[in-house]
Each structure stands twice: as C-alpha cells, then as structure tokens.
Amino acid sequence: MKILVRNLERSINEAELTELFKPYGAVESCVVVMDQDTGKSKGFGFVEMTNPREAIKAIKGLNTLKVKGIGIRVKAAE
C-alpha cells in the first residue's frame, strides 16, 4: 500500500522517514520528493508498505504526529 506523507520538515531524509514507519511493519520503499533545481526536499514523500493492515495502522498512528516540531499529515496515496 502506498502512503502519502505531507508537511515534512525540509531536513528529513529517507532513512529518518523509514524509521518512523518501521515500528508499524515492513517498509518496502521510501522516497522524499526533492526539488530538481535546488536539490532540497519539497516537504512530502511516499512510503510503501507490503501489508495493508500494517499500513493502515501506520496511517492512524502517525497522522498529525509532531516530527521535528511540525505535525505531519499521513494518508493513503491515491
């Protein structure tokens, strides 16, 4: 299941994002979307989890969680 993570602090990298999701289950892939011109984070990313149940638990557990002082938004990607 693909998950959209928005409102990320710009310094968060893929390893840190993966670590947020690991307690909920197996993370298949993780991408922080970067601006091509500046090379800096655009403030959102995608996490893919193999088990849909674990993904739903992660969405419920992490949505609105404060990471580096900013409340992230987590939902299923469309």
C-alpha distance (Angstrom), angle and dihedral (degrees) to the residues before:
residue distance angle dihedral
M1 . . .
K2 3.79 . .
I3 3.81 116.7 .
L4 3.81 127.7 -163.0
V5 3.81 116.0 -143.3
R6 3.81 114.6 -166.4
N7 3.80 136.5 179.4
L8 3.80 93.5 38.6
E9 3.77 119.1 168.9
R10 3.82 105.2 -106.3
S11 3.81 94.6 -119.5
I12 3.83 95.6 58.8
N13 3.79 113.1 112.5
E14 3.81 132.1 -160.1
A15 3.81 94.1 -96.3
E16 3.82 91.8 54.8
L17 3.81 91.6 46.8
T18 3.80 90.9 50.0
E19 3.81 90.2 51.3
L20 3.82 90.3 55.5
F21 3.81 90.9 57.5
K22 3.84 100.3 38.7
P23 3.83 95.8 83.9
Y24 3.82 88.2 62.1
G25 3.81 96.9 51.9
A26 3.79 146.6 -75.0
V27 3.80 115.2 -14.9
E28 3.80 111.5 -149.9
S29 3.80 97.2 -174.2
C30 3.78 141.9 -12.8
V31 3.80 130.2 -162.0
V32 3.79 130.1 -179.8
V33 3.81 107.3 -158.0
M34 3.79 111.7 -123.7
D35 3.80 131.1 -160.0
Q36 3.81 108.2 -113.7
D37 3.80 94.1 -145.4
T38 3.81 100.2 46.9
G39 3.81 101.1 23.6
K40 3.81 89.2 -133.6
S41 3.79 128.6 125.7
K42 3.80 117.6 -88.0
G43 3.82 89.4 -146.8
F44 3.79 99.0 -104.3
G45 3.75 140.4 75.3
F46 3.79 147.3 168.4
V47 3.79 130.7 -111.7
E48 3.78 122.7 -168.1
M49 3.80 119.9 -155.9
T50 3.79 123.8 -171.9
N51 3.81 98.0 -144.1
P52 3.85 114.2 61.5
R53 3.83 92.2 -155.6
E54 3.78 91.4 54.6
A55 3.81 90.0 46.3
I56 3.81 91.5 54.0
K57 3.81 90.5 49.3
A58 3.81 89.3 50.4
I59 3.81 91.7 50.1
K60 3.81 91.9 50.5
G61 3.79 93.4 42.8
L62 3.80 98.5 45.8
N63 3.83 104.2 34.9
T64 3.84 108.7 112.6
L65 3.83 91.8 4.8
K66 3.81 111.7 147.5
V67 3.79 110.7 -119.4
K68 3.80 115.5 -178.3
G69 3.81 88.0 -13.2
I70 3.81 96.8 -52.7
G71 3.82 125.6 102.7
I72 3.80 108.1 -124.7
R73 3.81 123.7 -147.4
V74 3.80 117.0 -136.8
K75 3.81 126.4 -174.2
A76 3.78 142.0 143.5
A77 3.81 111.0 -77.2
E78 3.80 115.3 -117.9
